[in-house]
Amino acid sequence: MKITSVKPYPVCGGGRNFMFVKVETDEGIYGVGEAGLTWKELAVAEAVNHLSNLIIGEDPMRIEHIWQTMLRGAFFPGGKVVCSAMSAIDIALWDIKGKALNVPVYNLLGGLVRQKAVCYPHNWGSTPEQLAENAKQRATEGWKFVRFGLGDIGGNIFEPSRAVRNCIKLFEAVRNAVGDDIEICLDIHTRLDPGDTITLCRALEQYRPYFLEDPIRSENPSSFHQLRRHVSAPIAAGEHYATKWEFRELIEEELINYARIDLCIVGGITEAKKITSWCETHYINIAPHNPLGPVSAAACLHLDLSSTNFGVQELPVKPGAWFTDVFPVQVDWKDGYLLPPERPGLGVEFDEEAAKKYPYKEVTSPRFFREDGALTNW
């Protein structure tokens, strides 16, 4: 079997773009992958085109060899754009291998270690009452987790001290609304400096958060040492990182409790599995980052089902709620859990003709500013 084509598909849906990749072979078996790095889809598409020149003609079953070729085959190691393109191709290769061997991908990763994977949705509400009501509604739908993000008063203004005060009220309202049996995740979204984050995290410890995600900016992992000295609540981070090397300090120094591996940025299933096993040696659980589409959800699920140190899976919306013409077959969800697909490969099907109905549209990232006009992290 040989790779004959690698096609990027930037697709617009739901007010944002998604980056899918189809890898075809001379035996008629295809695989589908997905890239992360939202708002940089066209850069990733060009990286996919570049990488295709390195791997067309290769045996798709040689996944590790192809991974090394994509990362190191042009002398300069890939950064986040190249690694996102690599991720999509790698996921597609695992899809091909599963289909060729007629088994789900999780069976190629060691087999099932659990029968289902618990998930958390995204919750919304600008006031404590609205957010609490939304969280209660998700609980009645069967979700075992709720999740919301750190915001401010609305619009594009973000003042840290005010956001911290508001967030404490939101968290208290949600905990009171859902009770003790529903887990709560908070995404701080790299919006705070260590001082403000320490104030927030220590105030929230009484409400027993499942984890506090991205409590500080991601560029300098060493700053997590300062956080660790003052915060006892579980910390989650890692969604910004590409390859195992960027995770090194967080794992080796045990600075996090949950690794937010993004399979569509980090290097695909191949690299995510290595990082997951590395985390296991430090008793760090994984909570894969998945703000993306049906392929990302499926790829994450196969990793979750085959990893002993799985915590929870991000799942903004239930599978089958959207893109059903582009992905007529998706993974299954029931009562807050993703279920193991029995179909070979990833367990999703991709209709490229349907994808062409949703061409890429220029969409810019939201931005936050302080009241003095200075840019801050969104």
Secondary structure, DSSP 8 states (H G I E B T S, - for coil): --EEEEEEEEEEETTEEEEEEEEEETTS-EEEEEE--TT-HHHHHHHHHHHHHHHTTS-TT-HHHHHHHHHHTTSS---HHHHHHHHHHHHHHHHHHHHHHTSBHHHHTT--SSS-EEEE-----SSHHHHHHHHHHHHHTT-SEEEEE---SSTTB--HHHHHHHHHHHHHHHHHHH-SSSEEEEE-TT-S-HHHHHHHHHHHGGG--SEEE--S-SS-GGGHHHHHHH--S-EEE-TT--HHHHHHHHHHTT--SEE---TTTTTHHHHHHHHHHHHHTTT-EE-----S-HHHHHHHHHHHHT-TTB--EE-SS-TTSS-TTT-SB--EEETTEEE---SSBTS-B--HHHHTTSB--------EE-TTS-EE--
